[in-house]
Amino acid sequence: MDYKELVERLNYYSKRYYVEDDPVVSDAEYDKLYNELLQFEADDPSIIVHDSPSQRVGDKPISGLDSITHEHRMLSLSNAYSEEELNKFFDKIVKEIPSATFVVEPKIDGAAIVLTYENGKLVRGATRGDGTNGEDVTNNVRTIRSLPLEIDYKEKLIVRGEVFMPVASFERLNRISSENNKKTFVNPRNAAAGTLKLLDSKIAYERGLDAFIYGIDEGGTDNHFDDLNFLKNKGFNINNLIGKFQSFDQVWKCVEFIGSKRDSLEYDIDGAVIKVDSKSSQRSLGANIKSPNWAIAYKYPAQEAITTLLDVEFQVGRTGSITPVAKLDPVFLAGSTISNATLHNEDEIERLGIKIGDKIAIRKGGDIIPKVIRPIIDERDGNEKDVFFLDNCPVCNSNLEKNETDINRKCINPACPAQLKLSLLHFASRKAMDIQGFGEALVDKLVDDDKIHDVSEIYTQSLEYLIEEDGFGEKSVDKLNKAIEGSKKKEFAKVLYGLGLRHVGERTAQVLAEYFGDIDSIIKADVEMLVNVRDIGEETAGSIVNSFSNANLIGIINRLKESGIQFAQVKSEPSSNVLVGKTFVVTGTLSLPRDHFKKLIEANGGKVLSAVSGKLDYLLVGDNAGSKLAKAEKLGVAVIDEEQLKKMLDGD
């Protein structure tokens, strides 16, 4: 494969992965081709082209951000906070333009950008700024993998969008910042805006920004909705919750529908935007000094609430970290009653300056654990108490330590019952070894009875003594033994995840298993080797290397090997013919990477397709399935989830 073909293929793979959410190759295959590309460019730098995947990250930090004057002024939107206010906006438009149609779209809670394409190439990216002048953030915009660097459109095109930080990226950034004694961000919006203005695009790249494009300032069609379809066809990332309507009832139902999805989205939204579709009507309606008359933002109820901090308790994590947890006067927020919130660490408590008894503001967004935002200092009456950190582990009473590189105090007692219990529960959990019956009550008993001291002893310790204990019996112990024996067949990725390595979640475990193939190869890998693996950064790579330098962990792995646990990828051969003649499309966020389910389907005789059509047999869906789910339902295609697929494989 020559250099040009390699660039085209990698860009196609990236588009399928980041824009269409439908990857067509494994991460390992992408990494292999990407490394070939880097070798081409290292051998002959003169061949590097503008849209090479390697050019998304600049080599050197810039010294400052230049100011840019927008070619089209960026106004703010007026707001509506009730159905009645939105109806007034609608009636006012229809009174002037009776045939008006409206486009409804999510209001992404991020940072606005303007992108300029000339002769098919991205030449400039700018922040909103004051609406007239913004800052040149082209280097950082280029790191957003869902944005095309080149498009099949040679005329000048100026588009608007919203840069955001996905919830998962935000949580990871704040976790790493806390661990490195750096300031954390209050919310994903602030994190996105701050990242856009970084002078070093390599850091921006590592933070994993994303963007939705929502409009055209120059170029395009005669209607806003057609513009969005035009942009989608050119490779831009367009939100899939957008609709076009004529009646107010339809508009309001869409606004409510988007709001109902708020807590399950992978990004933050704070409202819905309603726009007149026709551009000629937009021009006719005009604008006032602050906002266009043809658009409005409906704002959803806030995801913040005020409550009282009743106490601060301390929990021992699986790795020994001591984490403070705020105990709250229960308050209803974003659809649920909140009585606990995270305080992260000692430095966060000092930064917030909170005291027990304070009135505090808490925030909840998406699936993020509620967090304390700030104390309401004006509400203090003098009875508040300072928060004091522990010097001893709240479970085993061992002295706590805190090294210069640690953000949390740690219990370093390897025999701490709290750490051991959490490690055992994690190893036996459904997403790891899936040992049915190995739950919290059993783990508490085994540890409290001093029967098990690490996860390897699950396979060597006799449980027969439980037969004589209350709540157990011969049948339950026999069932448990069979579940333990059956777990030995679990694939390598699940075993690796079950070990509980720091920063190694389900997806990372799957990626590592596919890339290296066996545990010994991972143990031998250094940081340089690990960072060449897709989605593995230096922080994760360093943590993996550090974990495998621990003699206790190596001992546990060796004992697990002796018990017959799988520590190598098994090359898949046809498992059965139960799915022969059936076609599938896989979409949405599932419990494991989609590639896993595609291989599973193919291993049982099924065929995996990339697009939904009337000839498709099944659509396997996870969370946030998007447009493919809507199309499947429209065409009458059978929609199944992971549990239903499992039943099919079992022959049910």
LOLUMLO-667192 format. One line per field, with one value per residue (C-alpha): x negated, y negated, z negated; residue number from 1. Coordinates in nm, 3 decimals. Layout:
// LOLUMLO-667192
x	c(X/...)
y	c(Y/...)
z	c(Z/...)
n	c(NUM/...)
This chain:
// LOLUMLO-667192
x	c(0.000/-0.149/-0.147/0.152/0.366/0.265/0.376/0.709/0.775/0.690/0.908/1.192/1.148/1.142/1.462/1.637/1.514/1.552/1.828/2.047/1.991/1.956/1.596/1.498/1.158/1.021/0.812/0.511/0.543/0.578/0.268/0.071/0.158/0.104/-0.245/-0.318/-0.210/-0.443/-0.730/-0.659/-0.665/-0.977/-1.162/-1.057/-0.897/-0.849/-0.557/-0.343/-0.004/0.237/0.495/0.259/0.389/0.048/0.106/0.391/0.134/-0.120/-0.486/-0.547/-0.338/-0.253/-0.344/0.003/0.349/0.407/0.727/0.959/1.242/1.542/1.670/2.021/2.109/2.196/2.503/2.639/2.973/3.268/3.403/3.737/3.787/4.141/4.376/4.576/4.272/4.173/4.529/4.519/4.202/4.369/4.692/4.497/4.310/4.619/4.811/4.550/4.472/4.775/4.599/4.287/4.126/3.893/3.582/3.529/3.184/3.004/2.823/2.479/2.317/1.972/1.777/1.887/1.648/1.636/1.451/1.343/1.273/1.110/1.050/1.169/0.921/0.967/0.772/0.900/1.084/1.188/1.368/1.680/1.508/1.728/1.920/1.721/1.368/1.256/0.927/0.745/0.755/0.686/0.411/0.641/0.942/0.734/0.694/1.070/1.092/1.457/1.380/1.268/0.943/1.043/1.385/1.516/1.626/1.399/1.601/1.549/1.744/1.782/1.956/2.050/2.039/1.998/1.685/1.756/1.578/1.754/1.847/1.603/1.314/1.408/1.409/1.074/0.920/1.032/0.917/0.571/0.557/0.645/0.384/0.120/0.215/0.352/0.666/0.980/1.251/1.597/1.783/1.727/1.813/1.530/1.297/1.379/1.337/1.009/0.872/0.957/0.733/0.431/0.107/-0.010/0.208/0.059/0.229/0.552/0.531/0.486/0.795/1.024/1.244/1.533/1.765/2.107/2.153/2.490/2.497/2.348/2.255/2.132/2.211/2.466/2.833/3.148/3.269/3.111/3.226/3.089/2.763/2.730/2.782/2.533/2.277/2.339/2.273/1.945/1.828/1.917/2.047/2.416/2.625/2.878/3.152/3.244/3.591/3.799/4.161/4.446/4.687/4.609/4.720/4.455/4.190/4.274/4.277/3.928/3.806/3.941/3.792/3.445/3.482/3.574/3.242/3.037/2.910/2.819/2.618/2.240/2.219/2.384/2.678/2.855/3.148/3.293/3.255/3.552/3.479/3.684/3.579/3.593/3.289/3.492/3.737/3.445/3.326/3.679/3.719/3.378/3.216/3.193/2.867/2.812/2.990/3.162/3.541/3.570/3.418/3.456/3.304/3.535/3.343/3.399/3.417/3.079/2.883/2.766/2.932/2.871/2.861/2.681/2.352/2.435/2.101/1.795/1.721/1.412/1.410/1.126/1.085/0.967/0.612/0.607/0.692/0.895/1.176/1.395/1.769/2.015/2.322/2.607/2.950/3.139/3.237/3.418/3.204/3.216/3.467/3.329/3.285/2.924/2.782/2.411/2.169/1.802/1.540/1.250/0.964/0.820/0.699/1.047/1.194/0.934/0.997/1.371/1.330/1.633/1.732/1.968/2.303/2.256/2.527/2.364/2.437/2.416/2.422/2.528/2.489/2.531/2.407/2.150/2.157/2.297/2.021/1.999/1.954/1.923/2.030/2.290/2.073/2.337/2.559/2.310/2.423/2.100/2.195/2.013/1.719/1.395/1.338/1.045/0.875/0.794/0.445/0.548/0.739/1.108/1.118/0.788/0.655/0.315/0.127/0.211/-0.062/-0.072/-0.368/-0.452/-0.298/0.023/0.340/0.507/0.386/0.345/0.374/0.064/0.162/0.188/0.405/0.657/0.995/1.165/0.922/0.930/1.309/1.336/1.070/1.255/1.590/1.436/1.270/1.593/1.817/2.034/1.807/1.499/1.510/1.889/1.889/2.257/2.319/1.984/2.143/2.090/2.224/2.002/1.695/1.750/1.766/1.463/1.245/1.376/1.318/0.960/1.017/0.914/0.624/0.614/0.812/0.603/0.732/1.086/0.966/0.767/0.958/1.213/1.558/1.690/1.685/1.971/2.210/2.244/2.289/2.622/2.749/2.557/2.599/2.466/2.661/2.558/2.191/2.202/2.354/2.086/1.807/1.948/1.961/1.598/1.492/1.689/1.519/1.189/1.318/1.352/1.160/0.830/0.971/1.213/0.936/0.717/1.000/1.066/0.710/0.814/0.510/0.523/0.664/0.746/1.120/1.317/1.233/0.863/0.841/1.000/0.763/0.456/0.567/0.622/0.299/0.056/0.231/0.111/0.026/-0.349/-0.376/-0.194/-0.415/-0.727/-0.598/-0.749/-0.582/-0.705/-0.547/-0.222/-0.163/-0.173/0.151/0.460/0.627/0.343/0.185/-0.132/0.058/0.223/-0.096/-0.298/-0.036/-0.037/-0.418/-0.413/-0.145/-0.345/-0.656/-0.472/-0.595/-0.268/-0.067/-0.304/-0.266/0.114/0.098/-0.127/0.105/0.406/0.222/0.168/0.543/0.611/0.720/0.694/0.407/0.389/0.624/0.790/0.811/1.176/1.304/1.670/1.845/2.174/2.400/2.687/2.678/2.618/2.820/2.885/2.758/2.680/2.582/2.427/2.473/2.474/2.267/2.251/2.088/1.784/1.642/1.863/1.582/1.629/1.993/1.917/1.664/1.909/2.181/1.944/1.804/2.156/2.227/2.389/2.296/2.231/2.327/2.248/2.583/2.950/3.181/3.510/3.319/3.147/3.254/3.142/3.012/2.811/2.836/2.672/2.721/2.744/2.821/2.913/3.028/2.978/3.234/3.487/3.432/3.462/3.790/3.922/3.831/3.964/3.623/3.605/3.419/3.235/3.013/2.717/2.938/3.150/2.837/2.712/3.042/3.011/2.660/2.789/3.048/3.349)
y	c(0.000/-0.338/-0.653/-0.822/-0.510/-0.472/-0.829/-0.779/-0.449/-0.577/-0.886/-0.661/-0.440/-0.749/-0.881/-0.548/-0.539/-0.901/-1.042/-0.750/-0.559/-0.242/-0.114/0.126/0.240/0.339/0.096/0.323/0.308/-0.071/-0.099/0.120/-0.098/-0.421/-0.310/-0.229/-0.583/-0.731/-0.526/-0.657/-1.015/-0.961/-0.822/-1.111/-1.415/-1.588/-1.355/-1.463/-1.592/-1.835/-1.573/-1.305/-1.167/-1.250/-1.620/-1.653/-1.729/-2.010/-1.953/-2.259/-2.474/-2.818/-3.135/-3.288/-3.301/-3.554/-3.757/-3.695/-3.919/-3.708/-3.748/-3.696/-3.829/-3.564/-3.672/-3.519/-3.341/-3.467/-3.214/-3.054/-2.879/-2.744/-2.595/-2.917/-3.134/-2.904/-2.912/-3.293/-3.280/-3.027/-3.229/-3.547/-3.376/-3.209/-3.537/-3.690/-3.375/-3.138/-2.861/-2.860/-2.529/-2.489/-2.285/-2.160/-2.051/-1.991/-2.288/-2.142/-2.275/-2.351/-2.625/-2.778/-2.771/-2.896/-2.690/-2.818/-2.587/-2.716/-2.503/-2.204/-2.247/-2.356/-2.682/-2.841/-2.771/-3.048/-3.084/-3.298/-3.560/-3.869/-3.778/-4.017/-3.904/-3.557/-3.375/-3.163/-2.804/-2.628/-2.406/-2.272/-2.238/-2.013/-1.766/-1.696/-1.364/-1.399/-1.718/-1.666/-1.838/-1.818/-1.807/-1.747/-2.109/-2.364/-2.681/-2.879/-2.731/-2.884/-2.666/-2.699/-2.432/-2.351/-2.194/-1.979/-1.738/-1.401/-1.307/-1.013/-1.237/-1.497/-1.243/-1.104/-1.454/-1.550/-1.217/-1.258/-1.626/-1.532/-1.257/-1.505/-1.780/-1.999/-2.208/-2.023/-2.166/-2.247/-2.103/-1.971/-2.310/-2.486/-2.199/-2.225/-2.604/-2.585/-2.308/-2.500/-2.786/-2.573/-2.671/-2.310/-2.111/-1.781/-1.833/-1.927/-1.606/-1.392/-1.546/-1.407/-1.699/-1.641/-1.870/-1.892/-2.126/-2.303/-2.565/-2.739/-3.109/-3.105/-2.847/-2.567/-2.556/-2.766/-2.596/-2.520/-2.156/-2.098/-2.259/-1.998/-1.714/-1.878/-1.899/-1.539/-1.425/-1.617/-1.425/-1.663/-1.535/-1.628/-1.554/-1.275/-1.421/-1.696/-1.718/-1.946/-2.033/-2.269/-2.257/-2.376/-2.042/-1.865/-2.120/-2.084/-1.703/-1.711/-1.953/-1.717/-1.412/-1.569/-1.662/-1.302/-1.188/-1.440/-1.205/-0.923/-1.125/-1.101/-1.482/-1.767/-1.964/-2.250/-2.304/-2.277/-2.532/-2.610/-2.778/-2.888/-2.656/-2.887/-3.113/-3.373/-3.379/-3.417/-3.721/-3.862/-3.822/-3.979/-4.033/-4.277/-4.402/-4.084/-3.792/-3.671/-3.698/-3.362/-3.140/-3.078/-2.849/-2.658/-2.604/-2.286/-2.297/-2.340/-2.035/-2.210/-2.219/-2.362/-2.135/-2.095/-1.910/-1.688/-1.507/-1.382/-1.010/-0.834/-0.530/-0.291/-0.220/0.097/-0.043/-0.183/-0.544/-0.719/-0.919/-1.172/-1.145/-1.421/-1.306/-1.536/-1.633/-1.443/-1.663/-1.583/-1.667/-1.566/-1.289/-1.127/-1.186/-1.269/-1.197/-1.153/-1.351/-1.316/-1.542/-1.377/-1.443/-1.655/-1.929/-1.961/-2.018/-2.289/-2.446/-2.458/-2.576/-2.381/-2.305/-2.050/-2.223/-2.445/-2.510/-2.386/-2.375/-2.033/-1.947/-1.636/-1.592/-1.283/-0.980/-1.182/-1.116/-1.432/-1.664/-1.957/-2.285/-2.549/-2.646/-2.922/-3.128/-3.397/-3.130/-3.045/-3.103/-3.015/-2.657/-2.501/-2.268/-2.216/-1.888/-1.694/-1.418/-1.082/-0.972/-0.606/-0.378/-0.375/0.005/0.157/-0.140/-0.128/-0.456/-0.641/-0.767/-1.035/-1.061/-1.375/-1.228/-1.114/-1.321/-1.095/-0.954/-0.578/-0.273/-0.072/0.236/0.509/0.712/0.431/0.607/0.318/0.331/0.709/0.722/0.468/0.651/0.981/0.825/0.658/0.980/1.179/0.908/0.967/0.761/0.955/1.325/1.326/1.571/1.606/1.605/1.451/1.139/0.896/1.119/1.411/1.193/1.035/1.381/1.524/1.226/1.192/1.565/1.522/1.781/1.579/1.334/1.254/1.333/1.640/1.816/1.813/2.116/2.291/2.234/2.501/2.362/2.684/2.531/2.303/2.603/2.594/2.214/2.032/1.914/2.176/2.543/2.820/2.714/2.349/2.437/2.686/2.420/2.173/2.423/2.482/2.105/2.070/2.361/2.219/1.881/2.041/2.030/1.651/1.480/1.306/0.950/1.021/1.171/0.868/0.633/0.841/0.786/0.429/0.252/-0.122/-0.306/0.025/0.041/0.282/0.117/0.072/0.435/0.543/0.323/0.455/0.816/0.776/0.584/0.796/1.132/1.258/1.141/1.204/0.965/0.694/0.749/0.709/0.392/0.059/-0.282/-0.351/-0.030/-0.088/-0.444/-0.312/-0.129/-0.323/-0.518/-0.440/-0.763/-0.808/-0.819/-0.482/-0.333/-0.438/-0.297/0.040/0.064/-0.029/0.233/0.514/0.416/0.532/0.878/0.953/0.902/1.122/1.390/1.369/1.399/1.704/1.874/1.794/1.950/2.265/2.275/2.274/1.911/1.780/1.535/1.543/1.460/1.766/1.759/1.779/2.071/2.120/2.184/2.292/2.248/2.108/1.773/1.906/1.715/1.423/1.069/0.817/0.453/0.349/-0.006/-0.212/-0.186/0.174/0.339/0.425/0.278/0.343/0.540/0.803/0.858/0.861/1.139/1.325/1.311/1.422/1.702/1.843/1.829/1.485/1.206/0.848/0.561/0.190/0.033/0.081/0.186/0.367/0.692/0.681/0.945/0.793/0.464/0.520/0.199/0.047/-0.295/-0.603/-0.391/-0.697/-0.709/-0.339/-0.248/-0.493/-0.356/0.006/-0.067/-0.243/0.056/0.313/0.469/0.673/0.482/0.686/0.613/0.804/1.029/1.128/1.204/1.426/1.617/1.665/1.803/2.037/2.164/2.015)
z	c(0.000/0.100/-0.115/0.052/0.025/-0.340/-0.420/-0.242/-0.415/-0.764/-0.713/-0.600/-0.907/-1.132/-0.977/-1.032/-1.393/-1.509/-1.288/-1.181/-1.508/-1.301/-1.301/-1.024/-1.151/-1.489/-1.692/-1.645/-1.264/-1.272/-1.491/-1.253/-0.953/-1.147/-1.248/-0.882/-0.796/-1.058/-0.915/-0.563/-0.692/-0.902/-0.599/-0.373/-0.547/-0.211/-0.128/-0.427/-0.310/-0.474/-0.571/-0.704/-1.036/-1.185/-1.117/-1.361/-1.634/-1.600/-1.680/-1.896/-2.130/-1.991/-2.181/-2.190/-2.032/-1.754/-1.735/-1.439/-1.319/-1.224/-0.869/-1.004/-1.350/-1.610/-1.806/-2.125/-2.143/-2.345/-2.596/-2.683/-3.015/-2.978/-2.721/-2.729/-2.646/-2.362/-2.228/-2.220/-2.006/-1.776/-1.738/-1.664/-1.379/-1.232/-1.244/-1.015/-0.810/-0.821/-0.625/-0.846/-0.939/-1.235/-1.309/-1.665/-1.782/-2.113/-2.266/-2.329/-2.646/-2.511/-2.334/-2.004/-1.709/-1.351/-1.090/-0.750/-0.455/-0.137/0.170/-0.031/-0.318/-0.679/-0.700/-1.018/-1.341/-1.579/-1.912/-1.946/-2.160/-2.188/-1.874/-1.657/-1.736/-1.839/-1.894/-1.639/-1.769/-1.439/-1.584/-1.854/-1.625/-1.400/-1.688/-1.693/-1.515/-1.411/-1.211/-0.850/-0.755/-0.388/-0.222/0.127/0.179/0.341/0.279/-0.039/-0.329/-0.676/-0.934/-1.299/-1.562/-1.927/-2.068/-2.371/-2.600/-2.630/-2.985/-2.986/-2.872/-3.134/-3.415/-3.300/-3.276/-3.627/-3.769/-3.620/-3.725/-4.082/-4.090/-3.971/-4.216/-3.938/-3.934/-3.825/-3.600/-3.733/-3.434/-3.079/-2.925/-3.110/-3.027/-2.655/-2.647/-2.838/-2.619/-2.300/-2.416/-2.509/-2.339/-2.308/-2.067/-2.187/-2.523/-2.348/-2.144/-2.456/-2.620/-2.350/-2.242/-2.003/-1.806/-1.646/-1.350/-1.351/-1.078/-0.774/-0.760/-0.402/-0.133/-0.155/-0.055/-0.093/-0.412/-0.748/-0.757/-0.406/-0.519/-0.793/-0.546/-0.310/-0.592/-0.694/-0.337/-0.342/-0.649/-0.933/-1.265/-1.284/-1.593/-1.536/-1.759/-1.510/-1.354/-1.129/-1.218/-1.134/-1.429/-1.780/-1.926/-1.717/-1.818/-2.187/-2.173/-2.020/-2.289/-2.556/-2.383/-2.371/-2.738/-2.825/-2.675/-2.873/-3.143/-2.902/-2.648/-2.630/-2.629/-2.821/-2.685/-2.861/-2.628/-2.281/-2.000/-1.776/-1.441/-1.142/-0.858/-0.554/-0.517/-0.325/-0.617/-0.855/-0.661/-0.656/-1.033/-1.097/-1.435/-1.722/-1.866/-2.071/-1.908/-1.589/-1.579/-1.400/-1.669/-2.041/-2.305/-2.534/-2.859/-3.060/-3.441/-3.606/-3.713/-4.027/-4.369/-4.715/-5.019/-5.353/-5.411/-5.708/-5.739/-5.552/-5.555/-5.423/-5.196/-5.118/-4.747/-4.577/-4.551/-4.907/-4.822/-5.090/-4.930/-5.113/-5.048/-5.128/-5.322/-5.227/-5.342/-5.066/-4.772/-4.446/-4.142/-3.774/-3.830/-4.145/-4.518/-4.604/-4.950/-4.865/-4.650/-4.566/-4.721/-4.533/-4.777/-5.056/-4.820/-4.670/-5.016/-5.082/-4.743/-4.802/-5.160/-5.275/-5.633/-5.786/-5.827/-5.520/-5.267/-4.946/-4.574/-4.408/-4.039/-3.850/-3.476/-3.261/-3.453/-3.647/-4.021/-4.186/-4.297/-4.535/-4.345/-4.619/-4.971/-5.020/-5.254/-5.315/-5.477/-5.753/-6.114/-6.299/-6.392/-6.096/-6.164/-5.974/-5.790/-5.935/-5.740/-5.895/-5.994/-6.012/-5.779/-5.877/-5.824/-5.941/-6.144/-5.969/-5.931/-5.611/-5.380/-5.113/-4.878/-4.684/-4.371/-4.545/-4.549/-4.807/-5.136/-5.106/-5.322/-5.228/-5.428/-5.157/-5.395/-5.451/-5.447/-5.263/-4.971/-4.954/-4.956/-4.672/-4.469/-4.506/-4.412/-4.108/-3.992/-4.030/-3.880/-3.572/-3.346/-3.461/-3.558/-3.613/-3.905/-3.994/-4.368/-4.453/-4.597/-4.881/-5.162/-5.059/-5.016/-5.357/-5.516/-5.334/-5.424/-5.780/-5.831/-5.703/-5.427/-5.119/-5.090/-4.716/-4.399/-4.312/-4.623/-4.480/-4.279/-4.551/-4.875/-4.963/-5.039/-5.193/-5.541/-5.431/-5.415/-5.792/-5.805/-5.826/-5.490/-5.296/-5.224/-5.009/-4.699/-4.718/-4.774/-4.486/-4.260/-4.367/-4.295/-3.947/-3.883/-3.993/-3.771/-3.477/-3.510/-3.407/-3.049/-3.049/-2.771/-2.834/-2.812/-3.099/-3.311/-3.245/-3.341/-3.653/-3.779/-3.852/-3.709/-3.757/-3.451/-3.277/-3.223/-3.005/-2.674/-2.754/-2.863/-2.533/-2.332/-2.519/-2.479/-2.105/-2.049/-2.254/-2.253/-2.592/-2.943/-2.915/-2.620/-2.815/-3.120/-2.902/-2.730/-2.827/-2.816/-2.462/-2.333/-2.518/-2.395/-2.037/-2.114/-2.013/-2.298/-2.545/-2.675/-2.877/-3.206/-3.144/-2.998/-3.303/-3.535/-3.354/-3.369/-3.737/-3.814/-3.658/-3.853/-4.166/-4.269/-4.451/-4.131/-3.930/-4.196/-4.175/-3.794/-3.815/-4.064/-3.843/-3.548/-3.754/-3.817/-3.444/-3.395/-3.035/-2.989/-2.609/-2.324/-2.182/-1.804/-1.725/-1.526/-1.434/-1.764/-1.613/-1.312/-1.516/-1.331/-0.980/-0.718/-0.956/-0.902/-1.175/-1.220/-1.553/-1.685/-2.004/-2.322/-2.440/-2.742/-2.528/-2.205/-1.903/-1.745/-2.016/-1.922/-1.550/-1.603/-1.826/-1.560/-1.284/-1.501/-1.523/-1.150/-1.124/-0.886/-1.002/-0.772/-0.799/-0.701/-0.788/-0.506/-0.462/-0.400/-0.740/-0.993/-1.325/-1.466/-1.786/-1.990/-2.294/-2.452/-2.225/-1.918/-1.711/-1.350/-1.277/-1.541/-1.396/-1.047/-1.165/-1.342/-1.032/-0.812/-1.058/-1.126/-1.449/-1.723/-1.989/-2.288/-2.431/-2.644/-2.345/-2.140/-2.423/-2.418/-2.042/-2.087/-2.358/-2.109/-2.290)
n	c(1/2/3/4/5/6/7/8/9/10/11/12/13/14/15/16/17/18/19/20/21/22/23/24/25/26/27/28/29/30/31/32/33/34/35/36/37/38/39/40/41/42/43/44/45/46/47/48/49/50/51/52/53/54/55/56/57/58/59/60/61/62/63/64/65/66/67/68/69/70/71/72/73/74/75/76/77/78/79/80/81/82/83/84/85/86/87/88/89/90/91/92/93/94/95/96/97/98/99/100/101/102/103/104/105/106/107/108/109/110/111/112/113/114/115/116/117/118/119/120/121/122/123/124/125/126/127/128/129/130/131/132/133/134/135/136/137/138/139/140/141/142/143/144/145/146/147/148/149/150/151/152/153/154/155/156/157/158/159/160/161/162/163/164/165/166/167/168/169/170/171/172/173/174/175/176/177/178/179/180/181/182/183/184/185/186/187/188/189/190/191/192/193/194/195/196/197/198/199/200/201/202/203/204/205/206/207/208/209/210/211/212/213/214/215/216/217/218/219/220/221/222/223/224/225/226/227/228/229/230/231/232/233/234/235/236/237/238/239/240/241/242/243/244/245/246/247/248/249/250/251/252/253/254/255/256/257/258/259/260/261/262/263/264/265/266/267/268/269/270/271/272/273/274/275/276/277/278/279/280/281/282/283/284/285/286/287/288/289/290/291/292/293/294/295/296/297/298/299/300/301/302/303/304/305/306/307/308/309/310/311/312/313/314/315/316/317/318/319/320/321/322/323/324/325/326/327/328/329/330/331/332/333/334/335/336/337/338/339/340/341/342/343/344/345/346/347/348/349/350/351/352/353/354/355/356/357/358/359/360/361/362/363/364/365/366/367/368/369/370/371/372/373/374/375/376/377/378/379/380/381/382/383/384/385/386/387/388/389/390/391/392/393/394/395/396/397/398/399/400/401/402/403/404/405/406/407/408/409/410/411/412/413/414/415/416/417/418/419/420/421/422/423/424/425/426/427/428/429/430/431/432/433/434/435/436/437/438/439/440/441/442/443/444/445/446/447/448/449/450/451/452/453/454/455/456/457/458/459/460/461/462/463/464/465/466/467/468/469/470/471/472/473/474/475/476/477/478/479/480/481/482/483/484/485/486/487/488/489/490/491/492/493/494/495/496/497/498/499/500/501/502/503/504/505/506/507/508/509/510/511/512/513/514/515/516/517/518/519/520/521/522/523/524/525/526/527/528/529/530/531/532/533/534/535/536/537/538/539/540/541/542/543/544/545/546/547/548/549/550/551/552/553/554/555/556/557/558/559/560/561/562/563/564/565/566/567/568/569/570/571/572/573/574/575/576/577/578/579/580/581/582/583/584/585/586/587/588/589/590/591/592/593/594/595/596/597/598/599/600/601/602/603/604/605/606/607/608/609/610/611/612/613/614/615/616/617/618/619/620/621/622/623/624/625/626/627/628/629/630/631/632/633/634/635/636/637/638/639/640/641/642/643/644/645/646/647/648/649/650/651/652)
